[in-house]
């Protein structure tokens, strides 16, 4: 039972691919009195003193709109492909016994549980990220350059990828150590 729990915790924490979110900012609504005064003056054709210029809308050219739609579709496709790839990688590592072999190797290196945890998480997550690298490269570097959304060099991108791996490993070590501490504190619950 604990084996399946660890698999679910691992999938929940590290299984989903990274994705960026965007936020849109809208103009703050004006008070109703001010809005009514502006509307009444606009109906007569007068602009109130100190009023902001009329809002203009940005309209994409047909080529840019088609490019934006193609990028969006590729992004969605890669997101779901990333989820499927992550599930396949975790299933492969679980069914192949890789985690058991890695655990046994780490136990031979050190008897201290924290060192074992740190080594296991670091090596396991590195293996996962290396297997996910082709998709991450295409999604995070090639696709962005294909649609002229990035000017980042490959060296800079790989440095960012390595930093993300390091931060993921650090967070994984801390979370897994806390999980094991809870299991040792209350073994009857597990």
N, C-alpha and C positions, 0 to 999 in steps of 0.2 A: 504494500500500500504506500509506503514511504517513497518507494522508487517512482511511482506515478505522481506523487505529490511534488517531488523534486523536478520531474519533467515538466509539470504544469507551471511551477514557479519559474523555471528557466525560460519556458516559452513565453510566459506572461511578461517577464522582465526584459528579455533580450531577443525574443523571436520576431518581433515586428520590425520591418525596415524603417529607417528614419525617413521622415518626410517633412517638408517645410510647410508652414501655414502662412497665409497672408491675411492681413487685416485691412479693412477699408474704413476710412474716416469720412464722416459726413459732416456737413456744416451744422452748427448748433442751431436749434430752432429759436426763432425770435419770439418775443412776447406777443400776445394776441393784439394788444393795443397798437403796437408798432406795426405789426403786419397789416392790420386793418387800415391804418393811415397810409401805408405804402400802396396797398391795393386801390384805395380810393383815388390817390394821386395818379397811379398808373392808368386807371380807367379814363382820366381826363387828359392823359398824355404828358403830365408833368412829372419830373423826377424830384423827390424830396431832397432837401439840402443835406449833404453828407451821406447820401445813400450809396451803398456799394454798386459798382457797375453790374449790369445784368449778367447772370451766370451763363457762361458758355459751356457747351458740352463737347467733350473730346469725342470725335468719331474716327474709328479706324478705317483705313482704306480697305478695299476688298482683299488685297493681297495680304495686308497685315492681319486682318481678321481671319483669313484662311490659315495663316501661319500660327496664330494664337490657338485656334481650334485644334489644329494638328498637334501642337505642343501639349495642349491639355489632354487630348486623347492618349498620346504617348505616355504622359505622366501617370494617368489613371491605369493604363495597361501595365506599366512598370511597377506601380504600387501593388497591384494584385499579384503580379508575377513574383514580386519580392516576398509577399506573404507565403505563397506556395513554395518558393525556394527555401525559405526559412523553415517551414514545416518539414520539407523533404530532408533538409540537412540535419535537423534535430532528430528526426526519425532514423536517418541513416546512422548517426553517431550513437543513438541509443540502441538500435538493433544490432549494430556491428560489435558492440562491446567496447568501443573506444573509451568511453568514460570509465569503465571498470579497469581497463589496462592503465589509463592515465592515473586513476586513483592509486593503484598498486605501486606505480612508479614514484608517485609523490610521497607515499608512505615510506618508501625506502630512503628517500632523500632526507626526511626529517621526521622526528617523533612529535614535534610540537604541532598542535592542531591548527593554530593560526597560520603557520608557515605552510602547512598542507593545504589549507583553504586558499591562501593567496596564490600558491603555485597552480593548484588545480583550476581555479577560476581563470587565472591569466592565460594558461595554456589552452583551456577549453574554448574560451571566447576568442582567442587568437585563431584557433583552428576554424571556428565558425566564420569569423570575419574573412579569413583567407578564402574559404570556399564561396563566400558571398561576393568576393571582390569583383569578378567580371560584371555582375549586375550593378554593383555600386559604382564601378567605373563608368559604365555606359550611362547610368541614371544621373550621377552627380557630376560627371565631367564631359563626356562626349555629347550627350543630349543638350546640355546647356550651351556648349560651343556651336553645335549644329544650328541652334535657333538664335545665335548671337546674343545670348543672355549673360555670358561670362567672358572675362578676359584673363582669368586666372591661369597661370602656367601649370603644367603637369607636376612639377616639383612642389609648388605651393599647395596644390590639391592633395598630393600624396602626404605632405606634412600635416595637413588638416585631417586627413583620414587617419593617420597614425595617432594624432592627438585625441581624436574621437575614440579610437580603440583603447588608448590608455585611460581615458575618463570612464569608459564603459567598464573596463576591467576593475578600476578602483571602486566604482559604485557596486559592481557585482561582488567584489570581495567583502565589502562592508555589509551588504544585504544578506549574503549567504552566511557570513559569520554570525550575524544577528539571528538568522533562522536557526542555525545549529545551536546557538546558545539557548534559544527558546526550547528547542527539542530536548536538550540536556537538562534544562530546569524543570520541565514537566513531561517526563517520558510517558506517563499514562495517557496523555492527550494524543499522542502520536502512535 
